[in-house]
């Protein structure tokens, strides 16, 4: 029996810093760039935008390669984190399309960068990296709060996203969906 090989891409949506408003507290660049996605972004809209970009860049070949295999496995608006799944032979096409996307795929979406953080053969490794990053952001927010610079809204959203990822990991373990890397 032949197993279908897949790749999981962990993607962060990074927002460029906006011009500082007068009287605003200094916020570390890490927290400014990792803002929550406030638009009404859905998994379906994101998948459609990616497929459209692949078709634009690679024509019919790219559109056919992504048609049955691309799916959004996880989307967190609080941490602007996405896990995408595609066929192993076509993950470079997906990565290239993400590199050329420059806006959140909603009406009047903000300018952003889709940064691929990790490519793995299992969703578990992508989830572990997402949790590690969420914890890093929480620590940054705690340090900022301890210095008296505010940021409690981001801290609560980051904690919520960290708990959501932990729940997903528990569900994956319970379902026995752990697969080998390869």
C-alpha positions in Angstrom: 0.0 0.0 0.0 1.3 3.5 -0.9 1.0 6.2 1.6 0.3 9.8 0.4 3.1 12.0 1.5 2.2 15.5 2.7 3.9 18.6 4.0 2.6 20.9 6.7 3.7 24.6 6.5 3.6 26.7 9.6 3.0 30.3 8.4 3.0 33.5 10.4 1.2 36.6 9.1 3.6 39.5 9.9 2.3 43.1 9.8 4.7 46.0 9.1 4.9 48.6 11.9 2.5 51.5 11.3 3.5 55.1 12.0 3.5 55.6 15.8 0.7 57.6 17.2 1.4 60.4 19.6 1.4 59.4 23.2 1.5 55.7 22.6 3.7 53.5 24.7 6.8 51.9 23.2 6.0 48.4 22.1 8.7 45.9 21.2 9.0 45.2 17.5 8.2 41.5 18.0 4.8 42.4 19.4 4.1 45.0 16.8 4.8 42.6 14.0 2.8 39.7 15.5 -0.5 41.6 15.8 -3.8 39.7 15.8 -5.6 39.5 12.5 -8.7 41.6 13.1 -10.2 41.1 9.6 -12.9 38.5 9.0 -10.4 36.0 7.6 -11.7 32.5 7.2 -9.9 29.3 6.3 -11.9 29.1 3.0 -11.0 32.6 1.9 -7.3 32.0 2.7 -7.2 28.8 0.8 -9.0 30.4 -2.2 -6.5 33.3 -2.2 -3.6 31.0 -2.1 -4.9 28.8 -4.9 -5.6 32.0 -7.0 -2.0 33.2 -6.4 -0.5 29.7 -7.3 -2.6 29.8 -10.5 -1.4 33.3 -11.4 2.2 32.4 -10.8 2.3 28.8 -12.2 -0.7 28.7 -14.6 -2.7 25.6 -15.1 0.0 23.3 -13.8 0.1 25.1 -10.4 -3.7 25.3 -10.3 -4.0 21.5 -10.9 -1.2 20.8 -8.4 -3.0 22.7 -5.6 -6.6 21.8 -6.4 -7.1 18.6 -4.4 -4.3 18.8 -1.9 -4.2 22.3 -0.3 -6.1 22.7 2.9 -6.0 25.0 5.9 -5.6 22.8 9.0 -5.3 25.5 11.6 -6.0 29.3 11.6 -5.6 31.4 14.7 -6.6 35.1 14.2 -5.3 35.9 17.7 -1.7 34.9 16.9 -1.9 35.3 13.1 -0.7 31.7 12.7 -1.8 29.3 10.0 -0.9 25.6 9.3 -1.4 24.6 5.7 -1.3 21.0 4.3 -0.3 20.2 0.7 1.2 17.3 -1.3 4.9 16.8 -0.7 5.9 17.3 -4.3 4.1 20.7 -4.5 5.1 22.5 -1.2 7.6 24.7 -3.0 4.8 26.0 -5.2 2.8 26.9 -2.1 5.8 28.5 -0.4 6.4 30.6 -3.5 2.8 31.8 -3.7 2.9 32.7 0.0 6.0 34.8 -0.6 4.3 36.8 -3.3 1.1 37.4 -1.2 1.2 41.0 0.2 -2.3 41.5 1.8 -4.7 39.7 4.0 -7.1 38.1 1.6 -10.3 40.0 2.6 -11.9 43.2 1.3 -9.5 46.1 2.0 -7.1 43.8 3.8 -4.1 45.2 5.6 -0.6 44.9 4.0 1.2 41.9 5.4 3.9 39.3 4.9 3.2 35.6 4.9 6.4 34.1 6.5 6.9 30.3 6.3 8.4 29.4 9.7 8.6 25.6 9.4 7.9 22.8 6.9 7.4 19.4 8.3 6.1 16.0 7.4 3.7 15.8 10.4 1.2 18.3 11.7 2.5 17.5 15.2 5.9 19.2 14.6 4.2 22.2 13.1 1.9 22.5 16.1 4.8 22.2 18.6 6.6 25.0 16.8 3.4 27.2 16.9 3.1 26.5 20.6 6.8 27.4 21.2 6.3 30.7 19.3 3.1 31.5 21.2 4.9 31.0 24.5 7.7 33.2 23.4 5.3 36.0 22.6 3.6 35.5 26.0 7.0 35.9 27.7 7.7 39.0 25.7 4.3 40.5 26.6 4.8 39.6 30.3 8.2 41.4 30.3 6.5 44.4 28.6 3.7 44.4 31.2 6.2 44.1 34.1 8.0 47.2 32.8 4.6 49.0 33.0 4.2 49.5 29.2 0.7 48.0 29.0 -0.1 45.4 26.4 -2.6 43.4 28.4 -4.9 42.9 25.5 -2.3 41.2 23.5 -1.3 39.1 26.5 -4.8 37.7 27.0 -5.1 36.9 23.3 -1.8 35.1 23.2 -2.7 33.1 26.3 -6.0 32.1 24.6 -4.2 31.1 21.4 -1.7 29.1 23.4 -4.5 27.2 25.2 -6.3 26.6 21.8 -3.1 25.0 20.4 -2.7 22.8 23.5 -6.3 21.7 23.1 -5.6 20.8 19.4 -2.5 18.8 20.5 -4.6 16.9 23.0 -7.3 16.1 20.5 -4.7 15.0 17.9 -3.1 12.6 20.5 -6.5 11.2 21.5 -7.4 10.6 17.9 -4.2 8.7 17.3 -3.3 10.9 14.3 0.4 10.9 15.1 2.3 10.0 11.9 5.9 9.5 11.0 7.9 12.3 9.5 8.7 11.5 5.8 
